[in-house]
Every structure is written in structure tokens, then in C-alpha cells.
Amino acid sequence: MDELDSALLRLLQQDGRRTNRDLAQELGIAPSTCLERVRALRERGVLLGYHAEVDLPSLNRGLQAMIAVRVRPPTRVVIEQFKAFVARMPEVIAVFVLTGTDDFLLHVAVRDTDQLHSVVLDKLTERQELADVRTSVIYGHLRKNIIEPM
């Protein structure tokens, strides 16, 4: 990663829909150089893809929560099966597999507290492998939109 790659990453993270010509002009390089650099970043696995960010309340999912989960026994099979199960849940927007006290941290976005309650009681606690569950409502969320290389 050199300074040009870092600058390209920063610009693409600000707006992934920028044209190659616009990127090249902003950086003062030839469009062919820019295209080759972006292509190389994709091939090296630095750029994984592009996405559209959505406003969760506009989708009637204004309440977010983190749900900490422990499963038993903590075997590879149990972990993989539970991970596959929660990944299919429409309320879950991110799944973290952890070390330490909890095995999973689930980021969910739902309509309201009634739906959150239903997710925990009607979906998660029905699972035989579930040993413990703790839910924390999210008041606010800040995510960095630009990640710089170190």
C-alpha cells in the first residue's frame, strides 16, 4: 500500500460510485493508471465490494440492539450451526463470533421493543444449544466510514 493506493481507498470509501475519470482527476493521475490501481486493489482482496447504505428507520427497523449469546456445548459443530441459523434471521444485520464469556454478539434491527422481545423469546430461546442470552438496546451508533491503512 502506497500513498496513491491509500488515497484511492479513501475516495472510494467516501463514495463508491465515483467514476474512474473522476478519481483520476482528483488524484492527478491518468485514468488508465487509476483503473489499473483499483483493479489491483480488488485482485489483492483489499477492496471487497461496494454497497448501498440504508436508513434503518425508513425500513421500519428503528430499534437496534446487541444480543450476547452463549451456546453449549461450545463445539465447532454447535457454533457453526448456530451461526448459520442466526445469519438467516431477517432481524439480524451482523453476527460476531467471539472468544471470552460470550460466543456470539448479534446486532439486530427491529420495529420496536415488542419485536425485539419476540426475537429473543420466540426465536433464540427456542434453540436447545442456547445457554445464556443478554440484550442491550442501542441508543446511538457511530461507524467510521473511512478506514485508513496502518
C-alpha positions as CSV (number, residue, x, y, z in Angstrom):
1,M,0.0,0.0,0.0
2,D,1.5,3.3,-1.1
3,E,0.1,6.8,-0.8
4,L,-1.8,6.5,-4.1
5,D,-3.5,3.3,-3.0
6,S,-4.4,4.9,0.3
7,A,-5.9,7.9,-1.4
8,L,-7.9,5.7,-3.8
9,L,-9.3,3.8,-0.8
10,R,-10.2,7.0,1.0
11,L,-12.0,8.4,-2.0
12,L,-13.9,5.1,-2.8
13,Q,-15.0,4.8,0.8
14,Q,-16.4,8.3,0.7
15,D,-18.3,7.5,-2.5
16,G,-18.0,4.1,-4.1
17,R,-19.9,5.3,-7.1
18,R,-17.3,7.8,-8.3
19,T,-16.2,7.2,-11.9
20,N,-12.7,6.2,-12.8
21,R,-12.3,9.5,-14.6
22,D,-13.4,11.5,-11.5
23,L,-11.0,9.5,-9.3
24,A,-8.1,10.0,-11.7
25,Q,-8.8,13.8,-12.0
26,E,-9.0,14.2,-8.2
27,L,-5.6,12.4,-7.7
28,G,-3.9,14.0,-10.7
29,I,-3.1,10.7,-12.4
30,A,-4.0,9.2,-15.8
31,P,-7.3,7.3,-16.0
32,S,-5.5,4.2,-17.1
33,T,-3.2,4.3,-14.0
34,C,-6.3,4.8,-11.8
35,L,-8.1,1.9,-13.4
36,E,-5.1,-0.4,-13.0
37,R,-4.6,0.6,-9.3
38,V,-8.3,0.0,-8.5
39,R,-8.2,-3.3,-10.3
40,A,-5.1,-4.3,-8.4
41,L,-6.7,-3.4,-5.1
42,R,-9.6,-5.7,-5.9
43,E,-7.4,-8.6,-7.0
44,R,-5.3,-8.3,-3.8
45,G,-8.5,-8.5,-1.8
46,V,-8.2,-5.0,-0.3
47,L,-11.4,-3.8,-2.0
48,L,-14.0,-6.4,-1.3
49,G,-17.0,-4.8,-2.9
50,Y,-19.3,-1.8,-2.9
51,H,-22.6,-1.4,-1.0
52,A,-25.5,0.9,-0.6
53,E,-26.1,2.2,3.0
54,V,-29.7,2.3,4.0
55,D,-31.6,4.2,6.7
56,L,-32.9,1.6,9.1
57,P,-35.9,3.7,10.4
58,S,-37.0,4.2,6.8
59,L,-37.3,0.4,6.6
60,N,-39.4,0.3,9.8
61,R,-36.4,-1.0,11.7
62,G,-35.8,1.9,14.0
63,L,-34.8,-0.1,17.2
64,Q,-31.3,-1.6,17.2
65,A,-29.9,-3.9,19.9
66,M,-26.9,-6.1,20.6
67,I,-27.7,-9.6,21.9
68,A,-24.9,-11.5,23.6
69,V,-25.3,-15.3,23.4
70,R,-23.6,-18.3,24.9
71,V,-24.2,-21.8,23.5
72,R,-23.4,-25.2,25.0
73,P,-21.6,-27.3,24.3
74,P,-19.1,-24.8,22.6
75,T,-18.1,-27.2,19.9
76,R,-17.3,-26.4,16.3
77,V,-20.5,-28.1,15.0
78,V,-22.7,-26.2,17.5
79,I,-21.0,-22.9,16.8
80,E,-21.3,-23.3,13.0
81,Q,-25.0,-24.5,13.2
82,F,-26.0,-21.6,15.4
83,K,-24.1,-19.1,13.3
84,A,-25.9,-20.4,10.2
85,F,-29.2,-20.1,12.0
86,V,-28.8,-16.5,13.2
87,A,-27.4,-15.4,9.8
88,R,-30.7,-16.5,8.2
89,M,-32.8,-14.4,10.7
90,P,-34.1,-11.2,8.9
91,E,-33.8,-9.2,12.1
92,V,-30.0,-9.9,12.4
93,I,-27.8,-7.4,10.5
94,A,-24.4,-8.5,11.8
95,V,-23.1,-11.6,13.6
96,F,-19.8,-11.6,15.6
97,V,-18.3,-14.9,16.8
98,L,-16.3,-14.2,19.9
99,T,-13.8,-15.5,22.5
100,G,-14.4,-15.0,26.2
101,T,-17.6,-15.3,28.1
102,D,-20.0,-14.9,25.1
103,D,-19.8,-16.9,22.0
104,F,-21.8,-14.5,19.8
105,L,-22.8,-10.9,19.6
106,L,-25.8,-10.3,17.3
107,H,-26.6,-6.9,16.0
108,V,-30.3,-6.7,15.3
109,A,-32.6,-4.0,13.9
110,V,-36.3,-4.4,14.6
111,R,-39.5,-2.4,14.5
112,D,-40.0,-1.9,18.3
113,T,-39.4,-3.5,21.7
114,D,-42.3,-6.0,21.2
115,Q,-40.5,-7.4,18.1
116,L,-37.2,-7.4,20.0
117,H,-38.8,-9.4,22.8
118,S,-40.2,-11.8,20.2
119,V,-36.8,-12.3,18.6
120,V,-35.3,-13.2,21.9
121,L,-38.2,-15.3,23.3
122,D,-39.7,-16.9,20.3
123,K,-36.6,-17.5,18.1
124,L,-33.4,-17.5,20.1
125,T,-34.5,-19.2,23.4
126,E,-36.2,-22.0,21.4
127,R,-32.8,-23.2,20.4
128,Q,-31.6,-26.2,22.5
129,E,-27.9,-25.1,22.4
130,L,-28.7,-21.6,23.9
131,A,-27.2,-21.4,27.4
132,D,-27.5,-17.7,28.1
133,V,-28.7,-14.5,26.3
134,R,-28.4,-10.8,27.3
135,T,-29.9,-8.0,25.3
136,S,-28.8,-4.3,25.2
137,V,-30.8,-1.7,23.4
138,I,-28.6,0.6,21.3
139,Y,-29.2,4.3,21.9
140,G,-26.7,5.5,19.3
141,H,-24.4,4.1,16.8
142,L,-21.3,5.6,15.2
143,R,-19.4,3.8,12.4
144,K,-16.3,5.1,10.7
145,N,-16.9,5.5,7.0
146,I,-13.3,5.7,6.1
147,I,-10.8,3.1,7.3
148,E,-7.1,4.1,6.8
149,P,-4.3,1.5,6.3
150,M,-1.8,1.2,9.2
